[in-house]
């Protein structure tokens, strides 16, 4: 059978860093308050005039270099983002042009913080269907542009960044020992829109700001994410002990700890970057992947579990043999 194999990963973070100490000068908060509740110590923020596409292009170039895949081999670009450059065209087409890709197709995907997992699953399906052989999957966000900087409950949580990976079709034996994506599971439930949303958009006539009911999001996140992970294990016949690395959406350190404990994952197997990056929405999973690959934790043959949950609610998981 055909598997979607990861060939390379890349990332980009804006230069400007806002520490918790600086954040305390912008809103009524403190380093102690932020750290105790979220595990966040700092966040990167895009410069004036620095667009989501700029972040995505930089991460894509890094991923292509890491994968040794030439841009002419890319059949499809999927860009997961909730903060596109423009209402249209798709920011993915801006990336396509910047990379010099003159063939194939490109589109954006909007599932907020779950966007990257959704995009990975979508890319996998295009590859399995034979409609693409090589896919560039990107998560890129400039959430700083949709924050209410007077709301300490949300302003302290988010940052900007981008990550990307290159997937390529390879023939395999059809077992859990295959390299590549083994299984993906996606969900959404629109009844919970008011728990995490932006109160604006083109149809409403304004950009709007992010609004969130933190306690409700936390409660749903732990349960929903655990269920999506259980689905991945059940589909493959694997157990928690078989997971080498758990790379979750980096929303909140307490959510990561609670999820790992609920499904029986070893604490040391959890890749945590929320302290340095904060919540970068669709960019958080590929940014964390890049960190764990560069520091040597994730190696070829390792079993890697991805998960995310975002506004909508949307949530999902992907299980990959690296």
Number of C-alpha atoms within 10 A of each C-alpha: 11 20 23 30 22 21 19 22 29 28 28 23 23 18 11 12 17 16 16 21 15 13 21 17 10 15 15 11 17 16 18 12 13 21 16 11 11 19 22 27 21 25 27 22 22 23 13 6 7 13 20 26 27 22 26 32 26 20 27 31 21 19 25 22 15 15 17 11 17 11 19 13 14 23 20 24 25 29 32 34 32 23 22 22 19 11 10 9 12 18 27 28 20 17 26 25 11 14 16 10 20 12 13 15 16 20 17 22 23 17 24 28 32 33 32 34 30 29 25 28 22 16 26 28 16 18 23 17 11 11 13 20 21 27 27 26 28 35 38 37 31 30 24 21 18 19 21 15 16 11 16 18 17 17 19 28 23 25 30 30 33 33 34 34 27 27 28 24 22 17 12 14 11 12 10 16 14 21 23 26 24 22 18 25 20 18 16 17 11 10 9 16 14 15 17 19 19 17 14 14 12 9 7 9 8 10 14 17 20 19 19 17 13 12 10 12 18 15 11 15 23 21 13 20 27 21 17 22 23 17 19 23 18 11 14 13 9 13 14 16 11 12 20 21 23 24 25 28 32 30 29 21 20 15 20 24 15 16 20 22 14 13 17 12 20 15 13 11 16 18 21 25 25 27 18 16 27 26 27 30 34 37 36 33 30 29 29 21 27 22 18 18 15 12 8 9 14 19 15 10 14 17 22 22 24 23 27 30 32 22 24 21 25 24 27 28 29 24 23 24 22 18
